[in-house]
Amino acid sequence: MYQAHGDAGLLGKYGRYDAAFKLSVLERMWEEGLSYRQTAALFNIRNAGCLTG
């Protein structure tokens, strides 16, 4: 899971994401023009809504 998803692959089902991780995820989303859903799948984030708030 780590090779496929990095740090996010190691988090449990109800993992919490710190501000630095969220920022890095959002920056990649903006750079690549990805949707919230695509970004969540890329980082193995189960709830794409956590990226919007």
mmCIF file as Biopython writes it, N, C-alpha, C and O atoms, coordinates in Angstrom:
data_model
#
loop_
_atom_site.group_PDB
_atom_site.id
_atom_site.type_symbol
_atom_site.label_atom_id
_atom_site.label_alt_id
_atom_site.label_comp_id
_atom_site.label_asym_id
_atom_site.label_entity_id
_atom_site.label_seq_id
_atom_site.pdbx_PDB_ins_code
_atom_site.Cartn_x
_atom_site.Cartn_y
_atom_site.Cartn_z
_atom_site.occupancy
_atom_site.B_iso_or_equiv
_atom_site.auth_seq_id
_atom_site.auth_asym_id
_atom_site.pdbx_PDB_model_num
ATOM 1   N N  . MET A ? 1  ? 0.825   -1.190 0.000   1.0 0.0 1  A 1 
ATOM 2   C CA . MET A ? 1  ? 0.000   0.000  0.000   1.0 0.0 1  A 1 
ATOM 3   C C  . MET A ? 1  ? 0.872   1.258  0.000   1.0 0.0 1  A 1 
ATOM 4   O O  . MET A ? 1  ? 0.531   2.249  -0.645  1.0 0.0 1  A 1 
ATOM 5   N N  . TYR A ? 2  ? 1.989   1.221  0.717   1.0 0.0 2  A 1 
ATOM 6   C CA . TYR A ? 2  ? 2.849   2.403  0.772   1.0 0.0 2  A 1 
ATOM 7   C C  . TYR A ? 2  ? 3.412   2.736  -0.607  1.0 0.0 2  A 1 
ATOM 8   O O  . TYR A ? 2  ? 3.467   3.904  -0.993  1.0 0.0 2  A 1 
ATOM 9   N N  . GLN A ? 3  ? 3.832   1.708  -1.353  1.0 0.0 3  A 1 
ATOM 10  C CA . GLN A ? 3  ? 4.386   1.956  -2.681  1.0 0.0 3  A 1 
ATOM 11  C C  . GLN A ? 3  ? 3.352   2.554  -3.618  1.0 0.0 3  A 1 
ATOM 12  O O  . GLN A ? 3  ? 3.680   3.392  -4.458  1.0 0.0 3  A 1 
ATOM 13  N N  . ALA A ? 4  ? 2.116   2.130  -3.478  1.0 0.0 4  A 1 
ATOM 14  C CA . ALA A ? 4  ? 1.056   2.618  -4.363  1.0 0.0 4  A 1 
ATOM 15  C C  . ALA A ? 4  ? 0.532   3.983  -3.944  1.0 0.0 4  A 1 
ATOM 16  O O  . ALA A ? 4  ? 0.194   4.804  -4.797  1.0 0.0 4  A 1 
ATOM 17  N N  . HIS A ? 5  ? 0.458   4.240  -2.611  1.0 0.0 5  A 1 
ATOM 18  C CA . HIS A ? 5  ? -0.240  5.438  -2.134  1.0 0.0 5  A 1 
ATOM 19  C C  . HIS A ? 5  ? 0.566   6.303  -1.173  1.0 0.0 5  A 1 
ATOM 20  O O  . HIS A ? 5  ? 0.047   7.292  -0.657  1.0 0.0 5  A 1 
ATOM 21  N N  . GLY A ? 6  ? 1.813   5.954  -0.924  1.0 0.0 6  A 1 
ATOM 22  C CA . GLY A ? 6  ? 2.623   6.748  -0.005  1.0 0.0 6  A 1 
ATOM 23  C C  . GLY A ? 6  ? 2.090   6.666  1.414   1.0 0.0 6  A 1 
ATOM 24  O O  . GLY A ? 6  ? 1.535   5.645  1.819   1.0 0.0 6  A 1 
ATOM 25  N N  . ASP A ? 7  ? 2.260   7.748  2.172   1.0 0.0 7  A 1 
ATOM 26  C CA . ASP A ? 7  ? 1.829   7.770  3.571   1.0 0.0 7  A 1 
ATOM 27  C C  . ASP A ? 7  ? 0.344   7.471  3.728   1.0 0.0 7  A 1 
ATOM 28  O O  . ASP A ? 7  ? -0.057  6.833  4.702   1.0 0.0 7  A 1 
ATOM 29  N N  . ALA A ? 8  ? -0.475  7.923  2.786   1.0 0.0 8  A 1 
ATOM 30  C CA . ALA A ? 8  ? -1.920  7.699  2.881   1.0 0.0 8  A 1 
ATOM 31  C C  . ALA A ? 8  ? -2.254  6.209  2.881   1.0 0.0 8  A 1 
ATOM 32  O O  . ALA A ? 8  ? -3.256  5.804  3.469   1.0 0.0 8  A 1 
ATOM 33  N N  . GLY A ? 9  ? -1.430  5.390  2.230   1.0 0.0 9  A 1 
ATOM 34  C CA . GLY A ? 9  ? -1.680  3.959  2.183   1.0 0.0 9  A 1 
ATOM 35  C C  . GLY A ? 9  ? -1.495  3.270  3.520   1.0 0.0 9  A 1 
ATOM 36  O O  . GLY A ? 9  ? -1.954  2.144  3.709   1.0 0.0 9  A 1 
ATOM 37  N N  . LEU A ? 10 ? -0.824  3.940  4.452   1.0 0.0 10 A 1 
ATOM 38  C CA . LEU A ? 10 ? -0.578  3.356  5.767   1.0 0.0 10 A 1 
ATOM 39  C C  . LEU A ? 10 ? -1.647  3.743  6.791   1.0 0.0 10 A 1 
ATOM 40  O O  . LEU A ? 10 ? -1.707  3.159  7.873   1.0 0.0 10 A 1 
ATOM 41  N N  . LEU A ? 11 ? -2.472  4.702  6.463   1.0 0.0 11 A 1 
ATOM 42  C CA . LEU A ? 11 ? -3.487  5.155  7.408   1.0 0.0 11 A 1 
ATOM 43  C C  . LEU A ? 11 ? -4.632  4.163  7.488   1.0 0.0 11 A 1 
ATOM 44  O O  . LEU A ? 11 ? -4.953  3.496  6.504   1.0 0.0 11 A 1 
ATOM 45  N N  . GLY A ? 12 ? -5.241  4.067  8.643   1.0 0.0 12 A 1 
ATOM 46  C CA . GLY A ? 12 ? -6.381  3.190  8.837   1.0 0.0 12 A 1 
ATOM 47  C C  . GLY A ? 12 ? -7.609  3.723  8.131   1.0 0.0 12 A 1 
ATOM 48  O O  . GLY A ? 12 ? -7.570  4.774  7.492   1.0 0.0 12 A 1 
ATOM 49  N N  . LYS A ? 13 ? -8.689  2.992  8.252   1.0 0.0 13 A 1 
ATOM 50  C CA . LYS A ? 13 ? -9.925  3.344  7.561   1.0 0.0 13 A 1 
ATOM 51  C C  . LYS A ? 13 ? -10.410 4.735  7.950   1.0 0.0 13 A 1 
ATOM 52  O O  . LYS A ? 13 ? -10.919 5.469  7.103   1.0 0.0 13 A 1 
ATOM 53  N N  . TYR A ? 14 ? -10.262 5.100  9.204   1.0 0.0 14 A 1 
ATOM 54  C CA . TYR A ? 14 ? -10.743 6.389  9.658   1.0 0.0 14 A 1 
ATOM 55  C C  . TYR A ? 14 ? -9.576  7.305  10.020  1.0 0.0 14 A 1 
ATOM 56  O O  . TYR A ? 14 ? -9.606  8.002  11.034  1.0 0.0 14 A 1 
ATOM 57  N N  . GLY A ? 15 ? -8.551  7.290  9.173   1.0 0.0 15 A 1 
ATOM 58  C CA . GLY A ? 15 ? -7.379  8.102  9.434   1.0 0.0 15 A 1 
ATOM 59  C C  . GLY A ? 15 ? -7.682  9.589  9.383   1.0 0.0 15 A 1 
ATOM 60  O O  . GLY A ? 15 ? -8.601  10.029 8.692   1.0 0.0 15 A 1 
ATOM 61  N N  . ARG A ? 16 ? -6.903  10.348 10.119  1.0 0.0 16 A 1 
ATOM 62  C CA . ARG A ? 16 ? -7.009  11.804 10.070  1.0 0.0 16 A 1 
ATOM 63  C C  . ARG A ? 16 ? -5.800  12.315 9.320   1.0 0.0 16 A 1 
ATOM 64  O O  . ARG A ? 16 ? -4.711  11.747 9.398   1.0 0.0 16 A 1 
ATOM 65  N N  . TYR A ? 17 ? -6.005  13.376 8.608   1.0 0.0 17 A 1 
ATOM 66  C CA . TYR A ? 17 ? -4.942  13.914 7.782   1.0 0.0 17 A 1 
ATOM 67  C C  . TYR A ? 17 ? -4.533  15.281 8.327   1.0 0.0 17 A 1 
ATOM 68  O O  . TYR A ? 17 ? -5.382  16.144 8.548   1.0 0.0 17 A 1 
ATOM 69  N N  . ASP A ? 18 ? -3.243  15.476 8.541   1.0 0.0 18 A 1 
ATOM 70  C CA . ASP A ? 18 ? -2.791  16.760 9.057   1.0 0.0 18 A 1 
ATOM 71  C C  . ASP A ? 18 ? -2.779  17.807 7.941   1.0 0.0 18 A 1 
ATOM 72  O O  . ASP A ? 18 ? -2.904  17.478 6.761   1.0 0.0 18 A 1 
ATOM 73  N N  . ALA A ? 19 ? -2.629  19.056 8.332   1.0 0.0 19 A 1 
ATOM 74  C CA . ALA A ? 19 ? -2.714  20.170 7.383   1.0 0.0 19 A 1 
ATOM 75  C C  . ALA A ? 19 ? -1.641  20.078 6.302   1.0 0.0 19 A 1 
ATOM 76  O O  . ALA A ? 19 ? -1.911  20.381 5.140   1.0 0.0 19 A 1 
ATOM 77  N N  . ALA A ? 20 ? -0.434  19.668 6.665   1.0 0.0 20 A 1 
ATOM 78  C CA . ALA A ? 20 ? 0.650   19.565 5.684   1.0 0.0 20 A 1 
ATOM 79  C C  . ALA A ? 20 ? 0.329   18.526 4.611   1.0 0.0 20 A 1 
ATOM 80  O O  . ALA A ? 20 ? 0.585   18.748 3.428   1.0 0.0 20 A 1 
ATOM 81  N N  . PHE A ? 21 ? -0.235  17.387 5.031   1.0 0.0 21 A 1 
ATOM 82  C CA . PHE A ? 21 ? -0.599  16.354 4.071   1.0 0.0 21 A 1 
ATOM 83  C C  . PHE A ? 21 ? -1.706  16.850 3.152   1.0 0.0 21 A 1 
ATOM 84  O O  . PHE A ? 21 ? -1.635  16.672 1.936   1.0 0.0 21 A 1 
ATOM 85  N N  . LYS A ? 22 ? -2.739  17.477 3.736   1.0 0.0 22 A 1 
ATOM 86  C CA . LYS A ? 22 ? -3.840  17.998 2.923   1.0 0.0 22 A 1 
ATOM 87  C C  . LYS A ? 22 ? -3.331  19.008 1.896   1.0 0.0 22 A 1 
ATOM 88  O O  . LYS A ? 22 ? -3.742  18.979 0.736   1.0 0.0 22 A 1 
ATOM 89  N N  . LEU A ? 23 ? -2.442  19.894 2.323   1.0 0.0 23 A 1 
ATOM 90  C CA . LEU A ? 23 ? -1.907  20.893 1.410   1.0 0.0 23 A 1 
ATOM 91  C C  . LEU A ? 23 ? -1.150  20.233 0.266   1.0 0.0 23 A 1 
ATOM 92  O O  . LEU A ? 23 ? -1.304  20.639 -0.886  1.0 0.0 23 A 1 
ATOM 93  N N  . SER A ? 24 ? -0.344  19.233 0.557   1.0 0.0 24 A 1 
ATOM 94  C CA . SER A ? 24 ? 0.408   18.562 -0.508  1.0 0.0 24 A 1 
ATOM 95  C C  . SER A ? 24 ? -0.531  17.851 -1.479  1.0 0.0 24 A 1 
ATOM 96  O O  . SER A ? 24 ? -0.281  17.824 -2.684  1.0 0.0 24 A 1 
ATOM 97  N N  . VAL A ? 25 ? -1.611  17.275 -0.950  1.0 0.0 25 A 1 
ATOM 98  C CA . VAL A ? 25 ? -2.599  16.604 -1.799  1.0 0.0 25 A 1 
ATOM 99  C C  . VAL A ? 25 ? -3.290  17.631 -2.697  1.0 0.0 25 A 1 
ATOM 100 O O  . VAL A ? 25 ? -3.426  17.415 -3.901  1.0 0.0 25 A 1 
ATOM 101 N N  . LEU A ? 26 ? -3.726  18.749 -2.109  1.0 0.0 26 A 1 
ATOM 102 C CA . LEU A ? 26 ? -4.409  19.783 -2.874  1.0 0.0 26 A 1 
ATOM 103 C C  . LEU A ? 26 ? -3.496  20.404 -3.930  1.0 0.0 26 A 1 
ATOM 104 O O  . LEU A ? 26 ? -3.943  20.695 -5.039  1.0 0.0 26 A 1 
ATOM 105 N N  . GLU A ? 27 ? -2.233  20.606 -3.598  1.0 0.0 27 A 1 
ATOM 106 C CA . GLU A ? 27 ? -1.298  21.164 -4.577  1.0 0.0 27 A 1 
ATOM 107 C C  . GLU A ? 27 ? -1.157  20.238 -5.774  1.0 0.0 27 A 1 
ATOM 108 O O  . GLU A ? 27 ? -1.117  20.692 -6.918  1.0 0.0 27 A 1 
ATOM 109 N N  . ARG A ? 28 ? -1.082  18.949 -5.511  1.0 0.0 28 A 1 
ATOM 110 C CA . ARG A ? 28 ? -0.983  17.992 -6.629  1.0 0.0 28 A 1 
ATOM 111 C C  . ARG A ? 28 ? -2.263  18.002 -7.449  1.0 0.0 28 A 1 
ATOM 112 O O  . ARG A ? 28 ? -2.221  17.924 -8.677  1.0 0.0 28 A 1 
ATOM 113 N N  . MET A ? 29 ? -3.412  18.099 -6.763  1.0 0.0 29 A 1 
ATOM 114 C CA . MET A ? 29 ? -4.697  18.153 -7.456  1.0 0.0 29 A 1 
ATOM 115 C C  . MET A ? 29 ? -4.736  19.361 -8.391  1.0 0.0 29 A 1 
ATOM 116 O O  . MET A ? 29 ? -5.135  19.241 -9.549  1.0 0.0 29 A 1 
ATOM 117 N N  . TRP A ? 30 ? -4.319  20.527 -7.886  1.0 0.0 30 A 1 
ATOM 118 C CA . TRP A ? 30 ? -4.347  21.753 -8.686  1.0 0.0 30 A 1 
ATOM 119 C C  . TRP A ? 30 ? -3.360  21.679 -9.848  1.0 0.0 30 A 1 
ATOM 120 O O  . TRP A ? 30 ? -3.681  22.088 -10.964 1.0 0.0 30 A 1 
ATOM 121 N N  . GLU A ? 31 ? -2.164  21.161 -9.590  1.0 0.0 31 A 1 
ATOM 122 C CA . GLU A ? 31 ? -1.134  21.072 -10.630 1.0 0.0 31 A 1 
ATOM 123 C C  . GLU A ? 31 ? -1.566  20.171 -11.785 1.0 0.0 31 A 1 
ATOM 124 O O  . GLU A ? 31 ? -1.288  20.458 -12.950 1.0 0.0 31 A 1 
ATOM 125 N N  . GLU A ? 32 ? -2.254  19.069 -11.441 1.0 0.0 32 A 1 
ATOM 126 C CA . GLU A ? 32 ? -2.630  18.086 -12.462 1.0 0.0 32 A 1 
ATOM 127 C C  . GLU A ? 32 ? -4.064  18.246 -12.947 1.0 0.0 32 A 1 
ATOM 128 O O  . GLU A ? 32 ? -4.506  17.499 -13.820 1.0 0.0 32 A 1 
ATOM 129 N N  . GLY A ? 33 ? -4.797  19.209 -12.393 1.0 0.0 33 A 1 
ATOM 130 C CA . GLY A ? 33 ? -6.175  19.440 -12.816 1.0 0.0 33 A 1 
ATOM 131 C C  . GLY A ? 33 ? -7.112  18.292 -12.487 1.0 0.0 33 A 1 
ATOM 132 O O  . GLY A ? 33 ? -8.027  17.995 -13.255 1.0 0.0 33 A 1 
ATOM 133 N N  . LEU A ? 34 ? -6.891  17.644 -11.349 1.0 0.0 34 A 1 
ATOM 134 C CA . LEU A ? 34 ? -7.695  16.494 -10.943 1.0 0.0 34 A 1 
ATOM 135 C C  . LEU A ? 34 ? -8.943  16.931 -10.178 1.0 0.0 34 A 1 
ATOM 136 O O  . LEU A ? 34 ? -8.965  18.003 -9.573  1.0 0.0 34 A 1 
ATOM 137 N N  . SER A ? 35 ? -9.965  16.104 -10.208 1.0 0.0 35 A 1 
ATOM 138 C CA . SER A ? 35 ? -11.156 16.350 -9.400  1.0 0.0 35 A 1 
ATOM 139 C C  . SER A ? 35 ? -10.881 15.868 -7.977  1.0 0.0 35 A 1 
ATOM 140 O O  . SER A ? 35 ? -9.898  15.173 -7.720  1.0 0.0 35 A 1 
ATOM 141 N N  . TYR A ? 36 ? -11.777 16.255 -7.051  1.0 0.0 36 A 1 
ATOM 142 C CA . TYR A ? 36 ? -11.631 15.765 -5.672  1.0 0.0 36 A 1 
ATOM 143 C C  . TYR A ? 36 ? -11.672 14.246 -5.643  1.0 0.0 36 A 1 
ATOM 144 O O  . TYR A ? 36 ? -10.888 13.614 -4.936  1.0 0.0 36 A 1 
ATOM 145 N N  . ARG A ? 37 ? -12.579 13.662 -6.404  1.0 0.0 37 A 1 
ATOM 146 C CA . ARG A ? 37 ? -12.724 12.205 -6.428  1.0 0.0 37 A 1 
ATOM 147 C C  . ARG A ? 37 ? -11.464 11.531 -6.985  1.0 0.0 37 A 1 
ATOM 148 O O  . ARG A ? 37 ? -11.000 10.533 -6.434  1.0 0.0 37 A 1 
ATOM 149 N N  . GLN A ? 38 ? -10.921 12.066 -8.059  1.0 0.0 38 A 1 
ATOM 150 C CA . GLN A ? 38 ? -9.700  11.498 -8.635  1.0 0.0 38 A 1 
ATOM 151 C C  . GLN A ? 38 ? -8.540  11.605 -7.653  1.0 0.0 38 A 1 
ATOM 152 O O  . GLN A ? 38 ? -7.748  10.674 -7.504  1.0 0.0 38 A 1 
ATOM 153 N N  . THR A ? 39 ? -8.450  12.745 -6.990  1.0 0.0 39 A 1 
ATOM 154 C CA . THR A ? 39 ? -7.374  12.965 -6.032  1.0 0.0 39 A 1 
ATOM 155 C C  . THR A ? 39 ? -7.494  12.009 -4.859  1.0 0.0 39 A 1 
ATOM 156 O O  . THR A ? 39 ? -6.498  11.436 -4.419  1.0 0.0 39 A 1 
ATOM 157 N N  . ALA A ? 40 ? -8.698  11.835 -4.355  1.0 0.0 40 A 1 
ATOM 158 C CA . ALA A ? 40 ? -8.918  10.915 -3.238  1.0 0.0 40 A 1 
ATOM 159 C C  . ALA A ? 40 ? -8.505  9.497  -3.627  1.0 0.0 40 A 1 
ATOM 160 O O  . ALA A ? 40 ? -7.882  8.793  -2.833  1.0 0.0 40 A 1 
ATOM 161 N N  . ALA A ? 41 ? -8.842  9.082  -4.820  1.0 0.0 41 A 1 
ATOM 162 C CA . ALA A ? 41 ? -8.472  7.740  -5.281  1.0 0.0 41 A 1 
ATOM 163 C C  . ALA A ? 41 ? -6.953  7.610  -5.403  1.0 0.0 41 A 1 
ATOM 164 O O  . ALA A ? 41 ? -6.384  6.578  -5.048  1.0 0.0 41 A 1 
ATOM 165 N N  . LEU A ? 42 ? -6.310  8.644  -5.898  1.0 0.0 42 A 1 
ATOM 166 C CA . LEU A ? 42 ? -4.861  8.627  -6.079  1.0 0.0 42 A 1 
ATOM 167 C C  . LEU A ? 42 ? -4.128  8.464  -4.753  1.0 0.0 42 A 1 
ATOM 168 O O  . LEU A ? 42 ? -3.111  7.774  -4.681  1.0 0.0 42 A 1 
ATOM 169 N N  . PHE A ? 43 ? -4.650  9.105  -3.696  1.0 0.0 43 A 1 
ATOM 170 C CA . PHE A ? 43 ? -4.002  9.064  -2.391  1.0 0.0 43 A 1 
ATOM 171 C C  . PHE A ? 43 ? -4.658  8.084  -1.426  1.0 0.0 43 A 1 
ATOM 172 O O  . PHE A ? 43 ? -4.344  8.074  -0.236  1.0 0.0 43 A 1 
ATOM 173 N N  . ASN A ? 44 ? -5.574  7.257  -1.940  1.0 0.0 44 A 1 
ATOM 174 C CA . ASN A ? 44 ? -6.269  6.259  -1.119  1.0 0.0 44 A 1 
ATOM 175 C C  . ASN A ? 44 ? -7.005  6.914  0.052   1.0 0.0 44 A 1 
ATOM 176 O O  . ASN A ? 44 ? -6.994  6.405  1.172   1.0 0.0 44 A 1 
ATOM 177 N N  . ILE A ? 45 ? -7.639  8.045  -0.227  1.0 0.0 45 A 1 
ATOM 178 C CA . ILE A ? 45 ? -8.441  8.737  0.772   1.0 0.0 45 A 1 
ATOM 179 C C  . ILE A ? 45 ? -9.882  8.299  0.559   1.0 0.0 45 A 1 
ATOM 180 O O  . ILE A ? 45 ? -10.447 8.510  -0.514  1.0 0.0 45 A 1 
ATOM 181 N N  . ARG A ? 46 ? -10.471 7.697  1.569   1.0 0.0 46 A 1 
ATOM 182 C CA . ARG A ? 46 ? -11.780 7.095  1.408   1.0 0.0 46 A 1 
ATOM 183 C C  . ARG A ? 46 ? -12.917 8.111  1.264   1.0 0.0 46 A 1 
ATOM 184 O O  . ARG A ? 46 ? -13.933 7.810  0.637   1.0 0.0 46 A 1 
ATOM 185 N N  . ASN A ? 47 ? -12.761 9.302  1.833   1.0 0.0 47 A 1 
ATOM 186 C CA . ASN A ? 47 ? -13.802 10.308 1.795   1.0 0.0 47 A 1 
ATOM 187 C C  . ASN A ? 47 ? -13.249 11.572 1.132   1.0 0.0 47 A 1 
ATOM 188 O O  . ASN A ? 47 ? -12.521 12.340 1.759   1.0 0.0 47 A 1 
ATOM 189 N N  . ALA A ? 48 ? -13.596 11.779 -0.128  1.0 0.0 48 A 1 
ATOM 190 C CA . ALA A ? 48 ? -13.097 12.954 -0.854  1.0 0.0 48 A 1 
ATOM 191 C C  . ALA A ? 48 ? -13.565 14.252 -0.224  1.0 0.0 48 A 1 
ATOM 192 O O  . ALA A ? 48 ? -12.948 15.296 -0.435  1.0 0.0 48 A 1 
ATOM 193 N N  . GLY A ? 49 ? -14.656 14.208 0.555   1.0 0.0 49 A 1 
ATOM 194 C CA . GLY A ? 49 ? -15.169 15.398 1.209   1.0 0.0 49 A 1 
ATOM 195 C C  . GLY A ? 49 ? -14.217 15.992 2.213   1.0 0.0 49 A 1 
ATOM 196 O O  . GLY A ? 49 ? -14.303 17.184 2.508   1.0 0.0 49 A 1 
ATOM 197 N N  . CYS A ? 50 ? -13.309 15.196 2.749   1.0 0.0 50 A 1 
ATOM 198 C CA . CYS A ? 50 ? -12.356 15.743 3.717   1.0 0.0 50 A 1 
ATOM 199 C C  . CYS A ? 50 ? -11.377 16.704 3.065   1.0 0.0 50 A 1 
ATOM 200 O O  . CYS A ? 50 ? -10.699 17.456 3.766   1.0 0.0 50 A 1 
ATOM 201 N N  . LEU A ? 51 ? -11.287 16.699 1.751   1.0 0.0 51 A 1 
ATOM 202 C CA . LEU A ? 51 ? -10.393 17.616 1.051   1.0 0.0 51 A 1 
ATOM 203 C C  . LEU A ? 51 ? -11.024 18.979 0.825   1.0 0.0 51 A 1 
ATOM 204 O O  . LEU A ? 51 ? -10.321 19.951 0.552   1.0 0.0 51 A 1 
ATOM 205 N N  . THR A ? 52 ? -12.318 19.059 0.934   1.0 0.0 52 A 1 
ATOM 206 C CA . THR A ? 52 ? -13.007 20.301 0.632   1.0 0.0 52 A 1 
ATOM 207 C C  . THR A ? 52 ? -13.128 21.227 1.828   1.0 0.0 52 A 1 
ATOM 208 O O  . THR A ? 52 ? -13.376 22.422 1.663   1.0 0.0 52 A 1 
ATOM 209 N N  . GLY A ? 53 ? -12.959 20.696 3.020   1.0 0.0 53 A 1 
ATOM 210 C CA . GLY A ? 53 ? -13.185 21.509 4.217   1.0 0.0 53 A 1 
ATOM 211 C C  . GLY A ? 53 ? -11.966 21.967 4.927   1.0 0.0 53 A 1 
ATOM 212 O O  . GLY A ? 53 ? -12.066 22.656 5.943   1.0 0.0 53 A 1 
#
